[in-house]
Amino acid sequence: MKLITKKIVLARDIGIHGNLFGGTLMAWIDEAAAAFATEYCYTPNMVTVRVGELLFKKPLKAGQHLRILGEVVELGTTSITLALEARKYSLYSGEETLVCSTNITFVRIDDDGTPTPIGESVRRKHHEKMKVMVA
């Protein structure tokens, strides 16, 4: 998986139980995934169409560091599906602990919001990456 973004959990992100709000983490994951999908597909015209199950495995506290990583799972005609992981990162040991994971699907759209094919250059790049991974 590729590192997409890093966050520091701030006091304003914390709920009444002293943990990061789940909705805040979901927004961070969606934002990171959108940045990754648009960069991968060479277009800003991507919208979220599906977010898979989110299982919150570990809490995050104020001051803790978070890393969001992702990889392409599938490239369709108009869509891209990514696997995402949010991991707590220890500055002291470098250890990462899985906090949350999900799959997110984006669709490329035109100016009217109609799905439109992802470019052929993206397909070629993706297929080349897949060949290298299999070899």
C-alpha positions in Angstrom: 0.0 0.0 0.0 1.1 3.5 -0.7 1.1 6.3 1.9 -1.5 8.9 0.9 -1.7 11.3 3.9 -0.9 11.8 7.5 -3.0 13.4 10.2 -2.5 14.4 13.9 -5.5 13.9 16.1 -6.4 17.2 17.7 -8.5 18.0 20.7 -11.3 19.4 18.4 -11.5 15.9 16.8 -12.3 14.1 20.1 -15.7 13.0 21.4 -17.1 12.7 24.9 -15.4 9.3 25.4 -12.0 10.8 24.7 -11.6 9.1 21.3 -11.5 10.4 17.7 -15.0 10.8 16.3 -15.8 8.0 13.9 -17.3 10.5 11.4 -14.1 12.5 11.4 -12.1 9.5 10.6 -14.5 8.5 7.8 -14.2 12.0 6.3 -10.4 11.8 6.4 -10.4 8.4 4.7 -12.8 9.6 2.0 -10.7 12.7 1.4 -7.5 10.7 1.2 -9.1 8.2 -1.2 -10.5 11.0 -3.4 -7.0 12.5 -3.6 -5.5 9.2 -4.5 -8.2 8.3 -7.1 -8.0 11.7 -8.9 -4.3 11.6 -9.1 -4.2 8.0 -10.3 -6.8 8.6 -13.0 -5.4 12.1 -14.0 -8.7 13.8 -13.5 -10.4 15.9 -10.8 -13.8 14.6 -11.9 -14.2 11.7 -9.6 -17.1 11.2 -7.1 -17.5 8.7 -4.3 -20.2 6.1 -5.1 -19.6 3.4 -2.5 -17.9 3.0 0.8 -17.6 -0.5 2.1 -17.9 -1.6 5.7 -15.9 0.4 8.2 -14.9 -1.5 11.3 -13.2 0.6 13.9 -10.6 -1.7 15.5 -8.7 0.7 17.8 -9.4 4.1 19.3 -7.3 7.2 18.6 -6.6 9.8 21.2 -5.6 13.5 21.0 -2.0 13.9 20.0 -1.7 10.6 18.2 -0.5 10.3 14.6 -2.5 8.6 11.9 -1.4 7.4 8.5 -3.8 6.6 5.7 -2.6 4.2 3.0 -4.2 2.9 -0.2 -3.9 0.8 -3.3 -6.0 0.1 -6.4 -8.1 -3.0 -6.1 -9.9 -2.7 -9.4 -10.0 -0.4 -12.4 -13.3 -0.5 -14.4 -14.4 1.4 -17.4 -15.7 4.4 -15.5 -14.7 3.4 -11.9 -11.8 2.8 -9.6 -12.0 0.8 -6.4 -9.4 1.4 -3.7 -8.5 -0.5 -0.5 -7.8 1.9 2.3 -6.2 1.5 5.7 -6.0 4.0 8.6 -3.1 3.2 10.9 -2.0 4.7 14.2 1.7 5.5 14.0 4.1 5.6 17.0 6.7 8.3 16.8 8.8 6.4 19.3 9.0 3.0 17.8 7.7 3.5 14.2 5.1 0.8 14.9 1.9 1.0 13.0 -1.4 -0.4 14.4 -4.5 -0.9 12.1 -7.3 1.4 13.2 -9.8 1.0 10.4 -10.0 -0.4 6.8 -12.4 -0.2 4.0 -12.8 -0.3 0.2 -14.1 2.9 -1.6 -15.3 3.1 -5.2 -15.2 6.3 -7.3 -16.7 7.0 -10.7 -15.3 9.5 -13.2 -18.0 11.9 -14.3 -18.4 14.6 -17.0 -19.6 18.2 -16.3 -23.2 16.9 -16.3 -22.5 14.2 -13.7 -22.7 11.4 -16.2 -20.2 8.6 -15.8 -17.5 8.8 -18.4 -14.7 6.4 -19.3 -11.3 6.6 -17.5 -8.6 7.5 -20.0 -6.7 4.9 -22.0 -3.4 6.2 -20.7 -4.5 5.4 -17.2 -5.5 1.8 -18.3 -2.1 1.2 -19.9 -0.3 2.5 -16.7 -2.5 0.3 -14.5 -2.0 -2.8 -16.6 1.8 -2.2 -16.6 1.8 -1.9 -12.8 -0.2 -5.2 -12.6 2.3 -7.0 -14.8 5.2 -5.9 -12.6 3.3 -7.0 -9.4 2.6 -10.5 -10.9 6.2 -11.0 -12.2 
